[in-house]
């Protein structure tokens, strides 16, 4: 496809949001590269929204395959993809939605050996994890390379959201984790497992809401519109009680 048609197609997709941002702001988003760690419930929503808002490039990473239990919440899942790689399926589906985005899919587990390859040249990393050890690893690495880390987590009908930057408290500091200030060795990893090792219960809307909010935090960071929810401020929500939707400060 000639470049001029690719350019026209891109701007047509995001035309409805152009009364909200300027062309320069949207161009910054078009030039941005974002890493999403996880392609499940939260991650599928993050990736979907970033794609539809017109991000330029994403790295997506997930070692798992879809199974039947994913159907209640994971937007990239359906019966036809059960048993298939979440990262590869997500890449294929997103390219059908926005063919102008560059997607780099990693069908592997993020670890100390590949974290630089997956996050190292990105502008932002987004947390779509249910694994505390990996979340700590990503938090430390993003602070090291001085990029924002957008954090989201869910449990049942509840969710939380905040953004860490080199200037804010770290994820470990904010939540007073036992790994704070320690090497992430086997002993410390066992300590983290003792903090949270359960598979959290979840109902369909909550990871998708948190994922959409995380995507928009990334949009705000890149375009510099609106007010970013920076740590130690945290947005807490509970779908069973809309009065619970509030920002607290730890």
PEWOCOR-V620585 format. One record per helix or strand of 3 or more residues. SS is the DSSP state (a for helix, b for strand). FROM is the first residue (numbers start at 1). LEN is the number of residues. If there is no record, write none. Layout:
SS,FROM,LEN ; SS,FROM,LEN
//
This chain:
a,3,11 ; a,15,3 ; a,23,8 ; b,33,5 ; a,41,13 ; b,57,5 ; a,68,5 ; a,79,3 ; a,86,12 ; b,102,5 ; a,115,5 ; b,124,4 ; a,132,13 ; b,148,9 ; b,158,7 ; a,171,4 ; a,186,10 ; a,204,20 ; b,233,6 ; a,242,3 ; b,246,4
//
